[in-house]
Amino acid sequence: MIIIENVAVATVDANDTYHPDGHVVVGDDGRIVAVGSGHAGRYQGSVRRVDGAGCLVTPGLVNTHHHLYQWVTRGLALDETLFGWLTTLYPIWGRLDAGIVGAAAGAGLGWLALAGCTTSMDHHYVFPRDGGDVLEAEIEAARQIGVRFHPTRGSMDLSQKDGGLPPDNVVEDTDEALAATEAAIDRWHDPSPGAMLQIAVAPCSPFSVTQKLMSEAAVLARRKGVRLHTHLAETDDEEAFCQERFGCTPVEYAERLGWLGDDVWLAHGVHLDDSAITKLGATGTGVAHCPSSNARLGAGSARVRELLDHRVPVGLGVDGAASQEVSHLGAELRQALYTARLRGGPTALTAAEALRLGTIGGARCLGRDADLGSLEPGKLADLVMWRLDGLGHDGIDDKRAALVFGPPAPVELSLVGGNPIVERAQLVHADAETLTREARRAHRRILSDRT
């Protein structure tokens, strides 16, 4: 049992209950026993008591969109729009293999854990024929770091010769992609409430996937009882592509192919008109909001206030590290708040709402909100204790405001199912220097044949 007390607690429950001086009790089963004000009181058995003075406890952050393999291709195509950035990097990504992906995933997930993330998805869709089992490589990396992991088996089957964006050497045959996706679900997916590993189905995007793959992937996912994910409505280029090729908007295209529903979450959702937002809200389709990546690529800013007002599930994502080199999910709370206020003024998003995006909003996108995303008795003990008494945060009395408006906060303690994965800003199960060294080697190797 772990008891954290003398600490501020942001529960992110339905009422956004906040305890300026409270406690959290974690049971031996990895679930929350109690949350409240004041001291926890006496509990029998072996107890680890943690003094949280100067800290804030929140639910662990949930990362709803990422491409971990991109960690080893950061700092490239710095001034390109999405389509130019992709055409620059696709040939490099064609040299991925399991060793490179494992090193990239280890570094990316280690960095996410140090940034307050306890659950992350990954959208992997590049499967070179001689690259080995890249999905297994990132799953093993997640196990080492200790985060809860939702990798998606992505795919691309629409190459340049057929009018798509990716080159021929990074796409798959449609039937092969579907078969590999089903095999990944059968091998890895754990449907249990406390699962550490769940698989989703994730064809890449309208400009890299055929209509056949999109529609049959949706049928496959629903037959297997797993979730669906894809990029949608990220840029003006994508809007133009859909209008020219399909005669409709991206959301209308998704609707046509059976890709709206409460088992779907879409990456970005930047270019959505009123009708699209209404459709997403009516169907319960989620959106992974990636404000830093959208800004880095100049794609625009999502209409988060309107999405929330229409009851669209909205979570936060750092996106791939090649399109958002910081990749710090804790910092994304502030970025989301600032982006919303640039669109709608100072009341467009509050600190509490930004924290909801990064926690319960993300859990809703991943279909895990019954067990994750808030601090309530019976839920899984995935939580983060942030240190907020240093120079960068001192004087901001409301610790929720300090976390969101202040600089990125150090993680004093992070638990996943009651098990520590970060303590005193250090990874528990991995060495950051080793992760850095392995990622550096992978970076040099993937760029060694660059022309």
C-alpha positions in Angstrom: 0.0 0.0 0.0 1.2 3.5 -0.8 -0.2 6.6 1.0 0.6 10.0 -0.4 -0.4 12.8 1.9 0.3 16.5 2.8 -0.2 17.1 -1.0 -2.5 19.0 -3.3 -4.7 16.7 -5.3 -6.5 17.4 -8.6 -8.9 14.5 -9.0 -10.2 15.4 -12.5 -13.5 13.7 -11.4 -16.8 14.8 -12.8 -16.8 17.9 -10.5 -13.1 18.7 -10.9 -12.7 18.2 -7.2 -9.5 19.9 -5.9 -7.9 19.3 -2.5 -5.3 22.0 -1.6 -4.1 19.7 1.2 -5.1 16.1 0.7 -4.2 12.5 0.3 -4.4 9.5 -2.1 -4.3 5.9 -0.9 -3.2 3.1 -3.3 -4.0 -0.5 -2.5 -1.9 -3.6 -3.1 -4.1 -4.4 -6.1 -2.9 -1.4 -8.0 -6.1 0.5 -7.6 -7.1 3.7 -5.7 -8.5 3.0 -2.3 -9.2 6.6 -1.1 -8.9 10.2 -2.1 -9.7 13.2 0.1 -8.7 16.2 2.2 -6.4 16.1 5.1 -4.4 13.1 6.3 -5.3 9.6 5.2 -5.6 8.0 8.7 -4.4 4.6 9.7 -4.2 1.6 7.4 -3.1 -2.0 8.4 -0.3 -3.9 6.8 2.8 -2.8 4.9 2.5 0.9 4.1 4.8 3.2 2.2 4.0 6.8 3.2 5.1 9.5 0.8 5.2 13.2 2.0 3.9 15.2 -0.9 4.8 18.7 0.5 5.2 21.2 -2.3 3.7 18.8 -4.8 0.5 18.2 -6.8 -0.9 14.8 -7.6 -2.9 14.3 -10.8 -4.0 11.4 -12.9 -1.2 10.2 -15.1 -1.2 11.9 -18.5 -2.5 10.0 -21.5 -0.8 10.5 -24.9 -3.4 9.9 -27.7 -1.2 10.4 -30.8 2.4 9.6 -31.4 4.9 8.0 -33.9 7.7 6.7 -31.7 10.0 5.7 -34.6 10.4 9.4 -35.5 12.5 10.0 -32.5 15.6 9.1 -34.6 14.7 11.5 -37.4 14.2 14.7 -35.5 15.4 18.1 -36.7 14.8 17.4 -40.4 12.6 19.3 -42.9 12.2 22.1 -40.4 10.5 24.6 -42.7 8.1 22.3 -44.7 4.4 21.9 -44.6 3.0 18.4 -43.9 3.2 17.1 -47.5 6.7 18.4 -48.1 7.8 17.1 -44.7 6.4 13.7 -45.5 8.0 13.4 -49.0 11.3 14.4 -47.5 11.2 11.8 -44.7 9.4 8.8 -46.3 12.6 7.6 -48.1 14.5 7.7 -44.7 11.7 5.9 -42.9 11.9 3.2 -45.5 15.2 2.1 -43.8 13.5 1.4 -40.5 14.1 -2.0 -38.8 13.3 -3.6 -35.5 16.6 -2.4 -33.9 16.0 1.2 -34.9 12.4 1.2 -33.9 13.2 -0.4 -30.5 15.8 2.2 -29.7 13.5 5.1 -30.9 10.6 3.7 -28.8 12.8 3.3 -25.7 14.0 6.9 -25.9 10.5 8.3 -26.8 8.7 6.4 -24.1 11.3 7.1 -21.5 11.1 10.8 -22.2 7.3 10.6 -22.1 7.4 8.9 -18.7 9.7 11.7 -17.4 7.1 14.2 -18.7 4.3 12.7 -16.7 2.8 10.3 -19.2 1.6 6.9 -17.8 -0.4 5.7 -20.8 0.7 6.2 -24.5 -0.6 5.0 -27.8 1.7 4.7 -30.8 0.6 5.0 -34.5 3.1 2.8 -36.4 2.4 2.4 -40.1 5.8 1.9 -41.8 6.7 -1.8 -42.2 9.7 -2.3 -44.5 9.7 -5.9 -45.8 13.2 -6.7 -44.4 12.7 -4.7 -41.2 11.9 -7.5 -38.8 9.1 -7.3 -36.2 9.0 -3.6 -35.5 5.7 -3.8 -33.6 7.2 -6.3 -31.1 10.3 -4.0 -30.7 8.2 -1.1 -29.5 6.1 -3.3 -27.3 9.2 -4.6 -25.6 10.4 -1.0 -25.1 7.1 -0.1 -23.4 7.5 -3.0 -21.1 10.9 -1.9 -20.1 9.9 1.6 -19.3 6.7 0.4 -17.5 4.1 2.6 -19.2 0.6 1.4 -20.2 0.8 1.0 -24.0 -1.8 1.2 -26.8 0.2 0.6 -30.0 -1.8 0.7 -33.2 -1.1 -1.5 -36.2 -1.1 1.1 -38.9 -0.8 0.5 -42.7 -0.4 2.2 -46.0 -1.4 0.8 -49.4 -1.7 3.9 -51.7 1.6 4.7 -53.1 2.7 7.5 -55.5 2.1 5.4 -58.6 -1.6 5.1 -57.6 -2.0 8.7 -56.7 -1.0 8.6 -53.0 1.8 10.4 -51.2 4.2 7.7 -50.0 6.8 6.0 -52.3 6.2 2.5 -53.4 8.8 0.9 -51.1 7.0 1.9 -47.8 3.5 0.6 -48.7 2.0 -2.8 -48.2 -0.4 -5.0 -50.2 -4.0 -4.4 -48.9 -4.7 -8.0 -48.0 -1.3 -8.5 -46.4 -1.8 -5.4 -44.3 -5.2 -6.6 -43.1 -3.9 -10.0 -42.3 -0.9 -8.6 -40.4 -3.3 -6.3 -38.4 -5.5 -9.2 -37.4 -2.5 -11.2 -36.4 -1.2 -8.4 -34.2 -4.6 -8.2 -32.4 -4.6 -11.9 -31.9 -1.1 -11.9 -30.5 -1.0 -8.8 -28.4 -4.4 -7.4 -27.5 -5.5 -7.6 -23.9 -9.2 -6.7 -23.4 -9.1 -6.8 -19.6 -9.9 -3.7 -17.5 -6.4 -3.6 -16.1 -4.6 -4.2 -19.4 -1.1 -2.9 -19.9 -1.3 -3.6 -23.6 -4.1 -3.0 -26.1 -4.0 -2.9 -29.9 -6.0 -0.6 -32.2 -6.4 -0.6 -36.0 -5.0 2.4 -37.7 -4.7 2.9 -41.5 -2.5 6.0 -41.9 -4.5 8.7 -43.7 -6.8 9.5 -46.7 -3.7 10.3 -48.9 -1.8 7.1 -48.2 -4.6 4.4 -47.8 -7.1 3.1 -50.4 -10.8 3.1 -49.7 -10.8 -0.6 -49.6 -8.3 -0.7 -46.8 -10.1 2.0 -44.8 -13.5 0.3 -45.0 -12.2 -3.3 -44.5 -10.1 -2.1 -41.5 -13.2 -0.7 -39.9 -15.0 -4.0 -40.4 -12.0 -5.9 -39.0 -11.7 -3.7 -35.9 -15.3 -4.1 -35.0 -15.3 -7.8 -35.6 -12.3 -8.1 -33.2 -13.7 -5.5 -30.6 -10.8 -3.1 -30.8 -10.6 0.7 -31.5 -10.0 2.6 -34.7 -7.5 5.5 -35.3 -6.3 7.5 -38.3 -5.1 11.0 -39.3 -7.9 13.3 -40.5 -8.4 16.9 -41.4 -4.9 17.9 -40.4 -4.1 20.4 -43.3 -5.5 22.4 -46.2 -3.5 20.0 -48.5 -5.5 17.1 -47.2 -8.8 18.9 -47.6 -7.9 19.7 -51.2 -6.8 16.0 -51.8 -10.2 14.7 -50.5 -12.2 17.2 -52.5 -10.3 16.4 -55.7 -10.2 12.6 -55.3 -13.4 11.9 -53.4 -15.6 14.9 -54.0 -16.1 15.6 -50.2 -14.5 16.8 -47.0 -12.3 14.5 -44.9 -15.1 14.0 -42.3 -17.6 13.2 -45.0 -15.2 10.7 -46.5 -14.7 9.1 -43.0 -18.5 8.9 -42.6 -18.9 7.3 -46.0 -16.4 4.5 -45.0 -17.9 3.8 -41.6 -15.2 5.7 -39.7 -17.3 7.7 -37.3 -18.4 6.2 -34.0 -17.6 6.1 -30.3 -14.9 3.4 -31.0 -12.9 5.9 -33.2 -10.5 8.7 -32.4 -9.0 10.9 -35.1 -5.6 12.6 -35.0 -5.5 16.4 -35.4 -9.0 17.5 -36.5 -7.7 20.9 -37.4 -9.8 21.8 -40.4 -13.3 21.0 -39.3 -16.4 23.0 -40.3 -19.5 23.3 -38.1 -21.1 20.4 -39.8 -18.1 18.1 -39.1 -17.9 19.1 -35.5 -21.6 18.4 -35.1 -21.1 14.9 -36.7 -18.2 14.1 -34.4 -20.2 15.1 -31.3 -23.3 13.2 -32.4 -21.3 10.0 -33.0 -19.0 10.2 -30.1 -15.9 10.2 -32.4 -12.8 11.4 -30.5 -10.0 13.8 -31.5 -6.4 13.6 -30.5 -5.4 17.3 -30.3 -1.7 17.9 -31.1 -1.2 21.7 -30.8 2.6 21.8 -30.9 2.9 19.6 -33.9 0.2 21.6 -35.7 2.1 24.8 -34.9 5.5 23.3 -36.0 4.1 22.3 -39.4 2.0 25.4 -39.8 -1.1 23.3 -40.1 -3.4 25.5 -38.1 -5.2 25.1 -34.7 -8.0 22.8 -33.8 -11.4 24.3 -32.7 -11.1 22.7 -29.2 -13.7 24.9 -27.5 -16.3 24.1 -30.1 -15.3 20.4 -30.0 -15.8 20.3 -26.2 -19.0 22.2 -26.4 -20.4 19.5 -28.8 -19.3 16.8 -26.3 -16.5 15.5 -28.6 -14.0 13.4 -26.6 -10.7 15.4 -26.9 -7.3 14.2 -25.7 -3.8 15.5 -26.1 -1.0 14.0 -28.3 2.6 15.0 -28.7 2.6 13.5 -32.3 5.8 12.1 -33.7 9.1 13.6 -32.6 10.1 14.6 -36.1 7.2 17.0 -36.3 7.4 18.2 -32.7 10.9 17.8 -31.3 10.0 18.7 -27.7 7.6 15.7 -27.3 6.8 16.7 -23.7 3.3 15.8 -22.8 3.3 17.9 -19.6 4.2 21.0 -21.6 1.4 20.2 -24.1 -1.1 21.2 -21.4 0.1 24.8 -21.6 0.4 24.7 -25.4 -3.2 23.5 -25.6 -4.4 26.3 -23.4 -2.5 28.9 -25.3 -3.7 27.7 -28.6 -7.3 27.7 -27.6 -6.9 31.3 -26.2 -5.3 32.5 -29.4 -8.5 31.4 -31.2 -11.1 32.3 -28.6 -9.7 34.7 -26.0 -8.8 34.2 -22.3 -11.9 32.3 -21.4 -11.6 29.7 -24.2 -9.9 27.1 -22.0 -9.1 27.0 -18.3 -6.2 25.3 -16.5 -8.7 22.7 -15.2 -10.0 22.0 -18.7 -6.5 21.7 -20.1 -5.7 19.1 -17.4 -8.9 17.3 -18.4 -7.7 17.1 -22.0 -4.4 15.5 -20.9 -6.1 12.9 -18.5 -9.7 11.9 -18.7 -10.1 13.3 -22.2 -7.3 11.0 -23.4 -8.7 8.1 -21.5 -12.0 8.5 -23.3 -10.3 8.6 -26.7 -8.6 5.3 -25.9 -11.8 3.7 -24.4 -10.2 3.5 -20.9 -12.1 6.2 -19.0 -13.8 3.6 -16.7 -10.4 2.7 -15.2 -8.1 5.6 -16.1 -8.0 9.4 -16.3 -9.2 10.5 -12.9 -8.4 9.9 -9.2 -11.4 8.0 -7.8 -11.7 5.0 -5.6 -11.7 1.8 -7.6 -9.8 3.2 -10.6 -6.3 2.1 -11.6 -3.6 3.9 -9.6 -2.0 5.6 -12.6 -0.9 8.9 -11.1 1.8 11.5 -11.1 3.1 13.6 -8.3 4.6 16.9 -9.7 7.1 18.9 -7.8 5.9 22.5 -7.8 7.9 24.3 -5.0 11.0 25.2 -7.0 12.0 28.6 -8.4 9.9 28.2 -11.6 6.6 27.6 -9.8 7.0 29.2 -6.4 4.4 31.9 -5.8 1.6 30.3 -8.0 -0.6 29.3 -5.1 -3.1 27.2 -7.1 -1.0 24.2 -8.0 -3.2 23.3 -10.9 -2.4 26.7 -12.4 1.2 26.2 -11.6 1.3 23.0 -13.5 -0.4 24.3 -16.6 0.8 27.9 -16.8 4.2 27.4 -15.4 7.3 25.7 -16.9 7.4 21.9 -17.3 7.4 20.5 -13.8 9.7 17.7 -12.6 8.0 14.4 -11.8 8.7 13.4 -8.2 6.8 10.1 -8.4 4.8 8.4 -11.2 2.8 5.2 -10.6 1.3 2.8 -13.2 -1.1 0.4 -11.5 0.5 1.4 -8.2 4.0 0.5 -9.4 6.6 3.3 -9.6 8.1 4.1 -13.0 9.6 7.4 -12.2 11.0 8.6 -8.8 12.7 11.9 -8.2 12.8 12.7 -11.9 14.6 9.5 -12.7 13.4 6.4 -14.6 13.0 3.4 -12.3 13.4 0.6 -14.8 15.7 2.1 -17.4 18.8 4.3 -17.6 18.3 7.5 -19.5 21.9 7.7 -20.6 21.7 4.2 -22.1 18.4 5.1 -23.9 20.1 8.2 -25.3 23.2 6.3 -26.5 21.1 3.6 -28.2 18.9 6.2 -29.9 21.9 8.1 -31.1 23.3 5.0 -32.7 20.0 4.3 -34.4 19.8 8.0 -35.6 23.3 7.7 -37.2 22.4 4.4 -38.8 19.2 5.4 -40.4 20.8 8.5 -41.8 24.0 6.8 -42.9 22.6 6.0 -46.4 20.9 9.4 -46.8 21.5 10.9 -50.2 
